[in-house]
Amino acid sequence: MKIRRLELGSFRCYASARFEPDGGITVLYGRNAQGKTNLMEAIVLCSIGRSHRTNRDREMIAWDQPRARVSLEAAHRDGTHDVKITLTRDDARVKQVCIGASPVARIGDLMGHVPSVLFSPEDLKLIKEGPGERRRFMDMAISQVRPAYFAALQQYTRVLRQRNELLRALKFESIGGAAAAGRLDPWNELLCDYGSRIIENRAWFLNRLAPAARDAHNYLSETNENLEIEYEAAAAAGGDIEEIKADLGRKIYAARKRDEYNMGTGVGPHRDDFSLSLNGRQARVYGSQGQQRTAALALKLAALAILEEEMNETPVLLLDDVMSELDAGRRRRLLTWMGGVQTIITCADINDIGGGVLAGKMYRVNSMGSFEWGYKDKIDKGIDASKCVACGACEAACPQNIAIIDNLAMIRDKYN
């Protein structure tokens, strides 16, 4: 899959913008707080139907506007997929999503049209922070290849909320024993039904992820460190779905009195986690900053590989301000790995990209979200390409003495 075009209207700092990334590597550079990450957010929104930065759609709407519009065109093996999303400030109205000219009734129908994997500095939380970050990582990846998983996740969340409300009501009404059990049983059954589907899919995903992440980690770090992933599931995840469902049911029943006392559900995939270790030692506790960052990046590259295998389409890779966080060796190996993958990179300093990468397109993003073309198709080590003023007057050499431009006519055709 390749993103051909992204159009924004009243989205974050963009009153109106049109972005056409290269099929290979596109670099967005410029000072902080200029709107580079907002472009990444718009792509993620078209990919999974929500932002990776906020749970409130209204925060993506330009400050003085009633609505925002995002439109994306992606080329797949089976043709062009057009995604259009409209956000409003009215909390009573859900976002409007259209695939082509047809509105979709469920966000799950959006999954797979714009497959993507995002890596940002915040992804260090995958290693360092609590299980919620790791569950979110699993959910975002699996949902893109298995829409039924996303539907089960939504249903499970609804049932969990209603069961918790019932537990609070039973506590306040001083109802216990057989009466409480009778009212909880229908919700327990639904919890087991949807929960077992979630656990089965997560077990499948992590079984695929573990070897791929280990290989990616060793490639990036040039070490033989053994990155291990272990699923810490709410129920025995080694059997078929009926065995998972039966084990989850037993554990929910055993926790019933504790749930009644705490007025909340203590057992289920909403408590799932997975552990990461390097050579048998917990990466969260004993890993260095560099090891943790490499492990997080390895997880994302492994997820991209799984999505590609399952969908027979290559997702777009979004690298948001991470190059400066990697040492020269890891940066070089990551750029080598990206061959054949449409990649969009953001950075504050163009020299953070390092030497030798062929960038099909470069944009300098300025304040208020405006673009200027870069006229340099190769980033060479030691060249300060950030001085490019995109004047378009390139001759045999750049008038700003930044770089010699080869095949000038071809470059001008590409950019104009």
Secondary structure as UniProt FT lines:
FT   STRAND          2..11
FT   TURN            12..13
FT   STRAND          14..19
FT   STRAND          25..29
FT   TURN            32..33
FT   HELIX           36..48
FT   HELIX           57..60
FT   TURN            63..64
FT   STRAND          67..76
FT   TURN            77..78
FT   STRAND          79..88
FT   TURN            91..92
FT   STRAND          96..99
FT   TURN            100..101
FT   STRAND          102..103
FT   HELIX           107..110
FT   TURN            111..112
FT   STRAND          116..119
FT   HELIX           121..124
FT   HELIX           125..128
FT   HELIX           131..145
FT   HELIX           147..172
FT   TURN            173..174
FT   HELIX           177..221
FT   STRAND          227..232
FT   HELIX           241..254
FT   HELIX           256..262
FT   HELIX           269..271
FT   STRAND          273..278
FT   TURN            279..280
FT   STRAND          281..282
FT   HELIX           283..286
FT   HELIX           289..311
FT   STRAND          316..320
FT   HELIX           323..325
FT   HELIX           328..337
FT   TURN            338..340
FT   STRAND          343..347
FT   HELIX           350..353
FT   STRAND          357..358
FT   STRAND          361..366
FT   HELIX           367..369
FT   STRAND          370..373
FT   STRAND          378..379
FT   TURN            381..382
FT   HELIX           385..387
FT   TURN            399..400
FT   HELIX           408..415
//
